[in-house]
Amino acid sequence: MAEEEPKVHCPCITCSKCGVWIVAIDRVVADQSHETGKMRCPECGERFDFDADRARVYPLRQSVYERGYFYPSEMRDS
Protein backbone atom coordinates (compact mmCIF):
# COMPACT_ATOMS: atom_id res chain seq x y z
CA MET A 1 0.00 0.00 0.00
CA ALA A 2 1.39 3.42 -0.98
CA GLU A 3 2.09 5.83 1.83
CA GLU A 4 -0.19 8.87 1.71
CA GLU A 5 1.43 12.30 1.48
CA PRO A 6 1.02 14.26 4.76
CA LYS A 7 -1.66 16.95 4.83
CA VAL A 8 -1.27 20.58 5.92
CA HIS A 9 -4.42 22.34 7.18
CA CYS A 10 -4.39 25.97 6.10
CA PRO A 11 -6.77 28.83 5.27
CA CYS A 12 -7.45 29.45 1.58
CA ILE A 13 -9.23 32.20 -0.39
CA THR A 14 -10.75 31.85 -3.84
CA CYS A 15 -9.75 34.23 -6.63
CA SER A 16 -12.75 36.29 -7.68
CA LYS A 17 -11.62 36.30 -11.33
CA CYS A 18 -10.54 32.73 -12.19
CA GLY A 19 -11.82 30.65 -9.25
CA VAL A 20 -8.49 29.09 -8.23
CA TRP A 21 -8.00 28.63 -4.46
CA ILE A 22 -4.96 30.44 -3.00
CA VAL A 23 -3.18 29.52 0.26
CA ALA A 24 -3.65 32.51 2.59
CA ILE A 25 -0.87 31.85 5.14
CA ASP A 26 1.17 35.00 5.93
CA ARG A 27 -1.19 37.19 3.91
CA VAL A 28 -3.59 38.24 6.69
CA VAL A 29 -3.19 41.60 8.43
CA ALA A 30 -5.09 42.53 11.60
CA ASP A 31 -6.54 46.02 11.85
CA GLN A 32 -8.78 47.47 14.55
CA SER A 33 -12.06 46.12 13.22
CA HIS A 34 -11.20 42.83 11.51
CA GLU A 35 -8.52 40.85 9.71
CA THR A 36 -7.95 41.60 6.05
CA GLY A 37 -5.40 40.68 3.46
CA LYS A 38 -4.13 41.54 0.01
CA MET A 39 -3.06 38.98 -2.51
CA ARG A 40 -2.26 38.40 -6.14
CA CYS A 41 -3.53 35.30 -7.85
CA PRO A 42 -0.57 33.25 -9.10
CA GLU A 43 -2.70 31.85 -11.93
CA CYS A 44 -4.37 34.90 -13.53
CA GLY A 45 -2.50 37.82 -11.87
CA GLU A 46 -5.64 39.43 -10.40
CA ARG A 47 -4.89 41.58 -7.32
CA PHE A 48 -7.58 41.76 -4.67
CA ASP A 49 -8.33 42.45 -1.01
CA PHE A 50 -10.11 39.87 1.12
CA ASP A 51 -11.63 39.48 4.57
CA ALA A 52 -9.98 36.71 6.56
CA ASP A 53 -13.39 35.49 7.75
CA ARG A 54 -14.07 34.38 4.13
CA ALA A 55 -11.16 31.94 4.25
CA ARG A 56 -11.89 28.21 4.32
CA VAL A 57 -9.53 25.72 5.88
CA TYR A 58 -8.52 22.81 3.68
CA PRO A 59 -6.30 19.79 4.33
CA LEU A 60 -3.78 20.15 1.51
CA ARG A 61 -1.09 17.76 0.34
CA GLN A 62 2.37 19.16 1.08
CA SER A 63 3.09 19.61 -2.64
CA VAL A 64 -0.07 21.69 -3.14
CA TYR A 65 0.64 23.77 -0.02
CA GLU A 66 4.16 24.54 -1.27
CA ARG A 67 2.82 25.51 -4.71
CA GLY A 68 0.49 28.02 -3.01
CA TYR A 69 -2.71 27.45 -4.97
CA PHE A 70 -4.99 24.70 -6.24
CA TYR A 71 -7.98 24.06 -8.46
CA PRO A 72 -11.30 22.83 -7.00
CA SER A 73 -10.94 19.61 -9.01
CA GLU A 74 -7.74 18.77 -7.11
CA MET A 75 -9.71 18.61 -3.86
CA ARG A 76 -12.04 15.99 -5.33
CA ASP A 77 -9.02 13.91 -6.40
CA SER A 78 -7.33 13.89 -2.98
ZATIMAR-572732 format. One record per residue (C-alpha): residue in one letter; x, y, z. Coordinates in pm, whole numbers, padded with zeros to 5 digits, always signed. Each point is the difference from the previous one (the first is absolute). Layout:
BEGIN
AXYZ/...
END
This chain:
BEGIN
M+00000+00000+00000/A+00139+00342-00098/E+00070+00241+00281/E-00228+00304-00012/E+00162+00343-00023/P-00041+00196+00328/K-00268+00269+00007/V+00039+00363+00109/H-00315+00176+00126/C+00003+00363-00108/P-00238+00286-00083/C-00068+00062-00369/I-00178+00275-00197/T-00152-00035-00345/C+00100+00238-00279/S-00300+00206-00105/K+00113+00001-00365/C+00108-00357-00086/G-00128-00208+00294/V+00333-00156+00102/W+00049-00046+00377/I+00304+00181+00146/V+00178-00092+00326/A-00047+00299+00233/I+00278-00066+00255/D+00204+00315+00079/R-00236+00219-00202/V-00240+00105+00278/V+00040+00336+00174/A-00190+00093+00317/D-00145+00349+00025/Q-00224+00145+00270/S-00328-00135-00133/H+00086-00329-00171/E+00268-00198-00180/T+00057+00075-00366/G+00255-00092-00259/K+00127+00086-00345/M+00107-00256-00252/R+00080-00058-00363/C-00127-00310-00171/P+00296-00205-00125/E-00213-00140-00283/C-00167+00305-00160/G+00187+00292+00166/E-00314+00161+00147/R+00075+00215+00308/F-00269+00018+00265/D-00075+00069+00366/F-00178-00258+00213/D-00152-00039+00345/A+00165-00277+00199/D-00341-00122+00119/R-00068-00111-00362/A+00291-00244+00012/R-00073-00373+00007/V+00236-00249+00156/Y+00101-00291-00220/P+00222-00302+00065/L+00252+00036-00282/R+00269-00239-00117/Q+00346+00140+00074/S+00072+00045-00372/V-00316+00208-00050/Y+00071+00208+00312/E+00352+00077-00125/R-00134+00097-00344/G-00233+00251+00170/Y-00320-00057-00196/F-00228-00275-00127/Y-00299-00064-00222/P-00332-00123+00146/S+00036-00322-00201/E+00320-00084+00190/M-00197-00016+00325/R-00233-00262-00147/D+00302-00208-00107/S+00169-00002+00342/
END
